[in-house]
Each structure stands twice: as C-alpha cells, then as structure tokens.
C-alpha cells in the first residue's frame, strides 16, 4: 500500500528536478521536430538519414551487394523505425521530390519502408576498407548534388545512407534512423540546419 508520508526534502527536489528535465527534453525534441518540418516545407534542403537499426558492426566477410543474405540487415525494431519515419512524413503531408539510397540492403529497406522504392545511388554507399572514409569522388558528387538541391525552393530530397558517409559529409555523428536536414551554403559547405530523431 503506498505510503502517505511526505517525501524527504532532498527526495522531493530530485523528483521535481527529474520531471523538469524530462519536460525540457520533450520540449527540445518538439522544437527540433517543428524546425525540421518548417525547413522541409520551405524546401531547398536534403533530409539525409542514417539507415534504421541494423545490429552489429560492418558487414560479414565476403558480403555481396545485391545479395541481402550476405549483408548486415535491419532488425524488426529497425524496420519499425523506418515505418515510423514514413508515418511522420505522411501525417504532415510532406512528400519528397526524390528519394535516393545507398545500394546496401539496410539502406534500401529503410527507404522503401518509409517512402517507397528509392533510386539507388552508389555515391551514398558505405565506404570500403580501412580507413572508413567516403571516397573523394563520391564526396564531391554528394556535395555537388546537395548544392543543386539547395537551390530548389519548395522541394526537398531524401537520402538514406550510412554513419560514415554522413560523418564525412556533415562532420557530425548520427544515431540509427536519425535524419539531418542539410543545405549547402554559397561556398558549397554543408550546413546542418536541424536534426530529425526517430519518431517515438
């Protein structure tokens, strides 16, 4: 049976502080969510997503593109993440002009579950070998495409790719399923305008 005794002062302070932090965190997430939505409606941006949750690290030795059974793939939670991303866009009637994906199955599946079949784009592919850095030619291709997309007011693209690609392109880390709202400035430098967390 719950005790009717009052909380000790230090316990009460912790409870109030914890509730305040939780509310602030929720408010910050809602603000980011709102910022991302406004930017997508304005257009001239790319929503670049790291693929949804695919447990493990790297691909098995001897993996082959086009053969999903040889690759690291989405878990059931990862597939649910991708569907929630798609639902977030659908609920707000936000329709991407184009959807591009890395050739890796976990990216193609993330894009398909969220937005429908994507256009496969090798430049978004996972880096090979060591060090894990995006090839210079692919990075140039991505930056040029981002600059072009940044000029298209009222339209936005979706790119689904890998952690290393986003790190090289945007100079920031991402969680599984997280999106970055990107735009190129006048000099062609990539700007991160907002983040889109995986919807709960």
C-alpha positions as CSV (number, residue, x, y, z in Angstrom):
1,X,0.0,0.0,0.0
2,X,1.5,3.4,-1.0
3,X,2.9,5.4,2.0
4,X,1.1,8.6,2.9
5,X,4.2,10.0,4.5
6,X,5.6,13.2,2.8
7,X,8.8,12.9,0.8
8,X,12.1,14.0,2.4
9,X,13.0,17.4,1.0
10,X,16.0,16.2,-0.9
11,X,13.9,13.4,-2.5
12,X,11.2,15.8,-3.4
13,X,13.7,18.2,-5.0
14,X,15.1,15.3,-7.1
15,X,11.6,14.3,-8.2
16,X,10.7,17.9,-9.3
17,X,14.1,18.3,-11.0
18,X,13.7,15.0,-12.8
19,X,10.2,15.9,-14.0
20,X,11.6,19.3,-15.1
21,X,14.4,17.7,-17.1
22,X,12.1,15.3,-18.7
23,X,9.7,18.1,-19.7
24,X,12.6,20.2,-21.1
25,X,13.9,17.2,-23.1
26,X,10.4,16.6,-24.5
27,X,10.1,20.3,-25.3
28,X,13.5,20.4,-27.0
29,X,12.6,17.3,-29.1
30,X,9.3,19.0,-30.1
31,X,11.2,22.2,-31.1
32,X,13.6,20.2,-33.2
33,X,10.7,18.3,-34.8
34,X,9.0,21.6,-35.6
35,X,12.2,23.1,-37.0
36,X,12.7,20.2,-39.3
37,X,9.1,20.3,-40.5
38,X,9.3,24.1,-41.3
39,X,12.6,23.6,-43.2
40,X,11.2,20.7,-45.3
41,X,8.1,22.8,-46.2
42,X,10.4,25.7,-47.2
43,X,12.4,23.3,-49.4
44,X,15.9,23.7,-50.8
45,X,17.1,21.1,-48.4
46,X,18.0,17.4,-48.1
47,X,16.8,15.1,-45.3
48,X,19.7,12.7,-45.1
49,X,19.1,9.7,-42.9
50,X,21.3,7.1,-41.4
51,X,19.7,3.7,-42.1
52,X,17.5,2.3,-39.4
53,X,18.7,-0.1,-36.7
54,X,20.8,-2.9,-38.1
55,X,22.6,-4.6,-35.1
56,X,26.3,-5.3,-35.4
57,X,29.2,-3.6,-36.9
58,X,30.3,-3.6,-40.6
59,X,29.2,-6.4,-43.0
60,X,30.3,-10.1,-42.8
61,X,33.4,-11.0,-44.8
62,X,32.7,-11.7,-48.4
63,X,29.4,-9.8,-48.4
64,X,27.9,-9.0,-51.9
65,X,25.8,-6.1,-53.0
66,X,22.5,-7.3,-54.4
67,X,22.5,-10.3,-52.0
68,X,20.9,-9.3,-48.8
69,X,21.6,-12.7,-47.2
70,X,25.3,-11.8,-47.1
71,X,24.9,-8.4,-45.5
72,X,24.1,-6.9,-42.1
73,X,20.3,-6.1,-42.3
74,X,17.6,-4.3,-40.4
75,X,16.2,-5.8,-37.2
76,X,12.5,-5.9,-36.5
77,X,13.0,-2.7,-34.5
78,X,14.9,-1.2,-37.4
79,X,12.0,-2.0,-39.7
80,X,9.6,-0.4,-37.2
81,X,11.8,2.7,-37.0
82,X,11.7,3.1,-40.8
83,X,7.9,2.8,-40.8
84,X,7.6,5.4,-38.1
85,X,9.8,7.8,-40.1
86,X,7.5,7.4,-43.1
87,X,4.4,7.9,-40.9
88,X,5.9,11.2,-39.6
89,X,6.2,12.5,-43.1
90,X,2.7,11.2,-44.1
91,X,1.0,12.7,-41.1
92,X,2.4,16.1,-42.1
93,X,1.8,15.6,-45.9
94,X,5.5,16.1,-46.6
95,X,6.3,14.4,-49.9
96,X,9.9,14.2,-51.0
97,X,10.7,15.3,-54.6
98,X,13.2,12.4,-54.9
99,X,14.3,9.5,-52.6
100,X,17.9,8.2,-53.0
101,X,19.5,5.3,-51.2
102,X,22.9,3.6,-50.8
103,X,22.9,0.2,-52.6
104,X,23.2,-1.6,-49.3
105,X,20.1,-3.6,-48.4
106,X,19.7,-2.0,-44.9
107,X,19.5,1.4,-46.6
108,X,17.2,0.3,-49.5
109,X,14.9,-1.4,-47.0
110,X,14.9,1.7,-44.7
111,X,14.0,4.0,-47.6
112,X,11.4,1.6,-49.0
113,X,9.6,1.1,-45.7
114,X,9.5,4.8,-45.1
115,X,8.9,6.3,-48.6
116,X,8.6,3.6,-51.2
117,X,11.1,2.3,-53.6
118,X,14.1,4.6,-53.8
119,X,16.6,5.4,-56.6
120,X,19.9,3.6,-55.8
121,X,22.8,5.9,-55.8
122,X,26.4,4.4,-55.4
123,X,27.7,7.7,-54.0
124,X,25.7,7.1,-50.9
125,X,27.3,3.7,-50.4
126,X,29.2,2.6,-47.4
127,X,33.0,3.1,-47.6
128,X,35.1,0.1,-48.3
129,X,38.3,-1.0,-46.5
130,X,40.3,1.0,-44.0
131,X,40.2,3.8,-43.1
132,X,36.4,4.0,-43.2
133,X,36.2,7.3,-45.1
134,X,34.0,8.2,-48.1
135,X,35.9,8.2,-51.4
136,X,36.9,11.7,-52.5
137,X,35.0,11.3,-55.8
138,X,31.8,10.2,-54.0
139,X,32.1,13.1,-51.6
140,X,32.4,15.6,-54.5
141,X,29.4,14.1,-56.1
142,X,27.3,14.3,-52.9
143,X,28.4,18.0,-52.3
144,X,27.5,18.9,-55.9
145,X,24.1,17.2,-55.6
146,X,23.5,19.0,-52.2
147,X,24.3,22.3,-53.8
148,X,21.9,21.7,-56.6
149,X,19.1,20.6,-54.2
150,X,19.7,23.7,-52.1
151,X,18.5,25.8,-55.0
152,X,15.1,24.1,-55.4
153,X,12.8,26.2,-53.2
154,X,9.6,24.3,-52.2
155,X,11.1,20.9,-52.8
156,X,13.3,18.6,-50.8
157,X,15.1,15.3,-51.3
158,X,15.6,12.3,-49.0
159,X,18.9,10.5,-48.9
160,X,19.3,7.2,-47.0
161,X,22.9,6.3,-46.3
162,X,25.5,5.3,-43.6
163,X,27.0,6.7,-40.5
164,X,30.5,7.2,-42.1
165,X,29.0,9.0,-45.1
166,X,27.1,11.4,-43.0
167,X,30.1,12.0,-40.8
168,X,32.3,12.8,-43.8
169,X,29.7,15.0,-45.5
170,X,28.2,16.8,-42.4
171,X,31.0,16.5,-39.8
172,X,28.6,15.1,-37.2
173,X,27.6,11.8,-35.7
174,X,24.1,10.3,-36.1
175,X,22.1,7.5,-34.4
176,X,20.4,4.7,-36.3
177,X,17.4,6.1,-38.1
178,X,18.3,9.7,-37.4
179,X,17.9,12.4,-40.1
180,X,19.9,15.5,-40.7
181,X,18.3,18.5,-42.5
182,X,21.1,19.6,-44.8
183,X,21.7,22.6,-47.0
184,X,24.8,23.8,-48.9
185,X,25.8,27.4,-48.3
186,X,27.0,29.7,-51.1
187,X,30.5,28.4,-50.9
188,X,29.2,24.8,-51.1
189,X,29.9,23.9,-47.5
190,X,27.4,21.6,-45.9
191,X,25.2,23.1,-43.1
192,X,23.3,21.0,-40.6
193,X,20.1,23.0,-40.1
194,X,18.2,20.6,-37.9
195,X,18.0,17.0,-36.7
196,X,15.1,14.6,-37.0
197,X,15.1,12.0,-34.3
198,X,13.4,8.7,-34.9
199,X,9.7,9.3,-34.0
200,X,8.6,7.5,-30.9
